[in-house]
């Protein structure tokens, strides 16, 4: 087999299993292995997962990060002082390499709840924004903030529509969800959408499984596992010029995932029951947790509705904004967050590649 990142022939890959998940999963993840390239460290699920099966899974209760569901319900009440640290830190990096103005065209693959778009709009960018996002709960928020929404999973054929038109392609925690055999084609299609000199911002987990076996990166439902070296050789192979590639966030070598797993195990967090209709394994504790979150969310919404009925919508938003403003830490305090810290062996790889 060939490594999809560095293209070298792999004879004896290291093999790893997926770690148990505290969320729902497809049964197939118990049977599949992750194969790692001895040259660049890139990890690949041993067999591509069927697109339809994946789509069904993503549309079920699975929610990326456990909190994402609650996030998508509350995105409508984002106000001036709402802060998404990851988005802010990404934007501050991008601005060092791309001169964004209102004529710039930005395309995001996997826009999710719209955190990056929101940060951009708050920073004053009024230009064209194309958001590729299949999750329907996110569409109204994205549209409200002036995005043209492509309501589908990104495919290489979509790229033809935007050939040589885009100044910045933004992809944050999305590439690792694609089947490994699709990766070179996706990155090549990003290249084709960019104008000459256009930028590709890409952030993925720093999933060097051989180097950090205990960092908890063998995670369901990721299908591709990037290392700094693999991302570097992938981009270079596809003619990108790399302007920036570094890791940020918490140090991977300080994590003790095994210990965490043992604690979860004894807490009964790995008990599943099969949904006979979809074949998805439902994690019992995860659904208890979702139920709890829904309760909290409902409470917050009731409070918000009461406020709206008393004051009207726009005044209620003003109150919300005022409360957030009071609670908000000072701007310099934000820099203490790990997402602003770059160095070796940290948990995310951030990169800027130029056409
Ligand atoms: Zn490789």
Boltz pocket constraint, residues with backbone or C-beta under 6 A from the ligand:
constraints:
  - pocket:
      binder: B
      contacts: [[A, 3], [A, 4], [A, 5], [A, 6], [A, 7], [A, 8], [A, 37], [A, 38], [A, 39], [A, 40], [A, 41], [A, 42], [A, 230]]
      max_distance: 6.0
